[in-house]
């Protein structure tokens, strides 16, 4: 799995990149711990309303949904094993999961901008395949 450092309000987050269907489905399931200042970013092929749940996830998490403009749409807390779907409040291109309360402790809120998403192009697996096919043709 790829790793990346992003930041919000100059506060860094070391994230694992979940950019394939398999990685997105696995997420942070079955883990027993997650260090403060680390998390996972879920990147999707197309922006849209995103929904997440905590099936088989032991760690209490907070999730930030991020728009195409890199703005945090909403932040929600999620509890272990809760299968209630938590959704973005608009069209989101990605979601960031961190230990529950981390955003609040760092003064991060809706409307804040996520830096580092576009400094290095993030491409999904299918986008890479499509680009390779275009080059080969």
Buried (B, 14 or more C-beta within 10 A) or exposed (E): EEEBEBEBEEBEBEBBBBBBEEBBEBBBEEEEEBEEBBBBBBBBEEBEEBEBBBEBBBBBBBBBBBBEEBBBBBBBBBEEEBEEEBEBEBBBBBBBBBBBEBBEEBEBBEEBBBBBBEEEEBBBEEBEEEEEEEEEE
